[in-house]
Amino acid sequence: MHRAIELNPHHQTWYHIPFFYEAYRQGQDEAALAAALRINIPGFFWTHQMLAAVYAQRGMADAAAASVKTLRELYPGFSIQTMADVHRIWNFEEDVIDRMAEGLHKAGLPEVTN
């Protein structure tokens, strides 16, 4: 992705998604937040899932709750189980899924669809 950005400085903002996950997986929450904020796709529910988790991990409860609210508006019924199921489809490592679940739990996202 670094090379793709180098080749096209006017790249799509979703190019930052892998940077988010790599930083988040390593517990580098400041870098993960910076990457998530660069995605800048307001109607893309995954952006709000990423933001909710990393805001919560950083202790930013109000921002995490706002991201959960937006996430649930964009994807009614989204839950921690939804996140885990989809991440497994995409072959994410269990440690990433577990850390994401931890962050989303702290953010107040329901465990299962209610």
Backbone as CSV, one residue per row, in Angstrom:
resi,resn,N_x,N_y,N_z,CA_x,CA_y,CA_z,C_x,C_y,C_z
1,MET,0.820,-1.184,0.000,0.000,0.000,0.000,0.866,1.252,0.000
2,HIS,1.998,1.183,0.701,2.885,2.349,0.685,3.313,2.665,-0.739
3,ARG,3.635,1.630,-1.494,4.063,1.831,-2.882,2.910,2.359,-3.733
4,ALA,1.721,1.853,-3.514,0.552,2.331,-4.263,0.309,3.814,-3.991
5,ILE,0.454,4.222,-2.741,0.278,5.634,-2.386,1.381,6.470,-3.002
6,GLU,2.584,5.930,-2.999,3.710,6.632,-3.615,3.460,6.848,-5.106
7,LEU,2.932,5.830,-5.758,2.660,5.929,-7.193,1.493,6.859,-7.510
8,ASN,0.535,6.953,-6.596,-0.630,7.795,-6.826,-0.925,8.599,-5.563
9,PRO,-0.384,9.807,-5.465,-0.615,10.609,-4.272,-2.084,11.022,-4.108
10,HIS,-2.894,10.819,-5.135,-4.328,11.122,-5.073,-5.134,9.829,-4.943
11,HIS,-4.591,8.900,-4.171,-5.180,7.579,-3.978,-6.516,7.667,-3.239
12,GLN,-7.242,6.576,-3.305,-8.495,6.470,-2.554,-8.183,6.392,-1.055
13,THR,-9.045,6.977,-0.257,-8.767,7.011,1.184,-8.855,5.628,1.834
14,TRP,-9.551,4.685,1.189,-9.633,3.338,1.772,-8.278,2.636,1.765
15,TYR,-7.303,3.169,1.059,-5.959,2.584,1.084,-5.395,2.531,2.512
16,HIS,-5.949,3.334,3.419,-5.438,3.390,4.787,-6.006,2.293,5.687
17,ILE,-6.959,1.521,5.174,-7.543,0.446,5.983,-6.485,-0.558,6.449
18,PRO,-5.611,-1.061,5.580,-4.599,-2.005,6.083,-3.659,-1.386,7.117
19,PHE,-3.390,-0.083,6.993,-2.539,0.581,7.976,-3.238,0.621,9.336
20,PHE,-4.561,0.851,9.314,-5.320,0.811,10.562,-5.163,-0.552,11.228
21,TYR,-5.468,-1.619,10.479,-5.467,-2.955,11.077,-4.082,-3.374,11.551
22,GLU,-3.050,-3.018,10.827,-1.697,-3.387,11.253,-1.342,-2.678,12.559
23,ALA,-1.625,-1.395,12.640,-1.328,-0.651,13.866,-2.197,-1.137,15.016
24,TYR,-3.492,-1.345,14.754,-4.409,-1.780,15.805,-4.004,-3.152,16.342
25,ARG,-3.634,-4.052,15.449,-3.204,-5.393,15.851,-2.008,-5.329,16.794
26,GLN,-1.132,-4.381,16.561,0.082,-4.245,17.367,-0.118,-3.396,18.618
27,GLY,-1.354,-2.917,18.839,-1.615,-2.083,20.008,-1.118,-0.660,19.868
28,GLN,-0.828,-0.255,18.649,-0.374,1.107,18.380,-1.613,1.957,18.065
29,ASP,-2.351,2.270,19.131,-3.660,2.876,18.949,-3.608,4.291,18.383
30,GLU,-2.576,5.038,18.690,-2.459,6.379,18.124,-2.297,6.295,16.599
31,ALA,-1.438,5.405,16.129,-1.249,5.217,14.688,-2.509,4.651,14.045
32,ALA,-3.187,3.746,14.745,-4.431,3.181,14.218,-5.486,4.268,14.060
33,LEU,-5.601,5.137,15.061,-6.572,6.228,14.980,-6.231,7.160,13.821
34,ALA,-4.966,7.492,13.670,-4.561,8.367,12.561,-4.928,7.742,11.214
35,ALA,-4.713,6.451,11.069,-5.058,5.765,9.820,-6.564,5.766,9.607
36,ALA,-7.332,5.470,10.655,-8.794,5.425,10.531,-9.351,6.791,10.139
37,LEU,-8.801,7.838,10.713,-9.279,9.182,10.380,-8.952,9.574,8.939
38,ARG,-7.933,8.978,8.385,-7.562,9.272,6.990,-8.473,8.556,5.994
39,ILE,-9.206,7.550,6.438,-10.099,6.812,5.537,-11.185,7.738,5.009
40,ASN,-11.808,8.519,5.868,-12.716,9.586,5.460,-13.789,9.142,4.465
41,ILE,-14.509,8.106,4.834,-15.665,7.664,4.047,-16.843,7.623,5.034
42,PRO,-17.500,8.764,5.240,-18.515,8.877,6.295,-19.624,7.831,6.243
43,GLY,-20.097,7.431,5.083,-21.190,6.477,4.991,-20.751,5.021,4.975
44,PHE,-19.472,4.764,5.152,-18.913,3.414,5.142,-18.907,2.901,6.574
45,PHE,-19.792,1.964,6.883,-19.952,1.547,8.275,-18.670,0.998,8.884
46,TRP,-17.807,0.380,8.065,-16.570,-0.175,8.613,-15.683,0.914,9.212
47,THR,-15.714,2.117,8.637,-14.929,3.212,9.205,-15.360,3.465,10.640
48,HIS,-16.660,3.475,10.875,-17.177,3.750,12.213,-16.904,2.595,13.170
49,GLN,-16.860,1.373,12.653,-16.469,0.237,13.480,-15.021,0.400,13.935
50,MET,-14.147,0.769,13.004,-12.741,0.971,13.345,-12.587,2.103,14.360
51,LEU,-13.269,3.223,14.085,-13.169,4.370,14.984,-13.701,4.044,16.377
52,ALA,-14.841,3.364,16.452,-15.413,3.018,17.758,-14.416,2.206,18.579
53,ALA,-13.813,1.205,17.966,-12.879,0.336,18.680,-11.647,1.095,19.146
54,VAL,-11.054,1.866,18.272,-9.810,2.535,18.642,-10.064,3.705,19.593
55,TYR,-11.161,4.424,19.421,-11.496,5.469,20.398,-11.651,4.850,21.785
56,ALA,-12.352,3.735,21.861,-12.555,3.076,23.156,-11.232,2.617,23.755
57,GLN,-10.365,2.035,22.931,-9.059,1.583,23.435,-8.241,2.752,23.982
58,ARG,-8.438,3.934,23.413,-7.701,5.122,23.859,-8.398,5.847,24.997
59,GLY,-9.537,5.317,25.469,-10.251,5.935,26.579,-11.100,7.129,26.189
60,MET,-11.395,7.251,24.907,-12.188,8.370,24.397,-13.648,7.921,24.294
61,ALA,-14.281,7.805,25.461,-15.609,7.193,25.554,-16.673,7.922,24.746
62,ASP,-16.695,9.233,24.778,-17.726,9.976,24.040,-17.586,9.771,22.538
63,ALA,-16.366,9.837,22.035,-16.134,9.632,20.602,-16.468,8.191,20.214
64,ALA,-16.134,7.237,21.079,-16.446,5.829,20.810,-17.953,5.627,20.749
65,ALA,-18.677,6.202,21.694,-20.142,6.070,21.711,-20.759,6.711,20.469
66,ALA,-20.235,7.843,20.050,-20.754,8.504,18.845,-20.508,7.634,17.614
67,SER,-19.359,6.986,17.560,-19.060,6.102,16.428,-19.967,4.882,16.433
68,VAL,-20.245,4.329,17.612,-21.171,3.196,17.709,-22.557,3.629,17.240
69,LYS,-22.991,4.807,17.645,-24.306,5.311,17.236,-24.386,5.407,15.710
70,THR,-23.376,6.002,15.096,-23.363,6.129,13.640,-23.288,4.764,12.977
71,LEU,-22.461,3.883,13.509,-22.342,2.526,12.984,-23.701,1.834,12.976
72,ARG,-24.419,1.929,14.084,-25.713,1.256,14.194,-26.789,1.931,13.331
73,GLU,-26.619,3.216,13.039,-27.535,3.880,12.104,-27.288,3.386,10.682
74,LEU,-26.016,3.218,10.340,-25.660,2.767,8.999,-25.917,1.271,8.808
75,TYR,-25.781,0.497,9.875,-25.937,-0.957,9.814,-26.715,-1.395,11.048
76,PRO,-28.038,-1.223,11.012,-28.847,-1.636,12.170,-28.597,-3.113,12.490
77,GLY,-28.446,-3.388,13.759,-28.214,-4.763,14.179,-26.755,-5.175,14.191
78,PHE,-25.849,-4.291,13.763,-24.426,-4.637,13.797,-24.030,-4.912,15.239
79,SER,-23.286,-5.979,15.442,-22.869,-6.384,16.785,-21.422,-6.865,16.747
80,ILE,-20.917,-7.168,17.913,-19.563,-7.732,17.992,-19.519,-9.061,17.250
81,GLN,-20.587,-9.838,17.358,-20.644,-11.111,16.636,-20.616,-10.895,15.129
82,THR,-21.324,-9.862,14.641,-21.301,-9.528,13.215,-19.878,-9.246,12.764
83,MET,-19.193,-8.401,13.544,-17.810,-8.055,13.216,-16.957,-9.311,13.157
84,ALA,-17.059,-10.161,14.167,-16.227,-11.365,14.220,-16.514,-12.290,13.042
85,ASP,-17.784,-12.485,12.738,-18.151,-13.366,11.625,-17.576,-12.872,10.303
86,VAL,-17.709,-11.589,10.048,-17.218,-11.042,8.772,-15.694,-11.050,8.728
87,HIS,-15.059,-10.700,9.827,-13.593,-10.722,9.843,-13.062,-12.146,9.625
88,ARG,-13.771,-13.133,10.134,-13.341,-14.525,9.898,-13.502,-14.910,8.431
89,ILE,-14.562,-14.434,7.789,-14.737,-14.694,6.353,-13.528,-14.173,5.580
90,TRP,-12.994,-13.023,6.012,-11.857,-12.403,5.337,-10.523,-12.906,5.896
91,ASN,-10.559,-13.975,6.708,-9.352,-14.626,7.234,-8.484,-13.738,8.118
92,PHE,-9.124,-12.854,8.893,-8.371,-12.087,9.872,-7.900,-13.029,10.967
93,GLU,-6.761,-12.730,11.532,-6.227,-13.534,12.623,-7.095,-13.333,13.862
94,GLU,-7.199,-14.386,14.666,-8.052,-14.332,15.853,-7.612,-13.256,16.842
95,ASP,-6.299,-12.969,16.918,-5.872,-11.922,17.849,-6.396,-10.557,17.429
96,VAL,-6.519,-10.312,16.129,-7.081,-9.050,15.633,-8.572,-8.999,15.966
97,ILE,-9.269,-10.092,15.723,-10.702,-10.157,16.016,-10.937,-9.970,17.514
98,ASP,-10.125,-10.608,18.331,-10.279,-10.488,19.780,-10.039,-9.057,20.254
99,ARG,-9.021,-8.415,19.712,-8.732,-7.036,20.129,-9.825,-6.096,19.638
100,MET,-10.334,-6.343,18.427,-11.427,-5.531,17.906,-12.664,-5.735,18.781
101,ALA,-12.951,-6.969,19.159,-14.096,-7.246,20.031,-13.936,-6.529,21.370
102,GLU,-12.731,-6.547,21.901,-12.467,-5.855,23.170,-12.771,-4.358,23.044
103,GLY,-12.268,-3.744,21.985,-12.502,-2.315,21.777,-13.978,-2.001,21.583
104,LEU,-14.656,-2.820,20.786,-16.077,-2.585,20.531,-16.913,-2.817,21.788
105,HIS,-16.506,-3.765,22.613,-17.188,-3.981,23.895,-17.041,-2.734,24.776
106,LYS,-15.829,-2.214,24.864,-15.584,-0.989,25.638,-16.391,0.186,25.087
107,ALA,-16.596,0.200,23.770,-17.337,1.284,23.115,-18.844,1.173,23.337
108,GLY,-19.298,0.013,23.819,-20.713,-0.168,24.090,-21.504,-0.864,22.999
109,LEU,-20.823,-1.465,22.039,-21.520,-2.196,20.988,-22.042,-3.504,21.570
110,PRO,-23.302,-3.868,21.272,-23.845,-5.130,21.787,-23.050,-6.339,21.298
111,GLU,-23.016,-7.360,22.128,-22.319,-8.605,21.784,-22.980,-9.312,20.597
112,VAL,-24.305,-9.337,20.595,-25.069,-10.001,19.538,-26.153,-9.053,19.056
113,THR,-26.695,-9.350,17.895,-27.758,-8.524,17.340,-28.959,-8.572,18.270
114,ASN,-29.481,-7.384,18.537,-30.669,-7.336,19.397,-31.822,-6.662,18.708
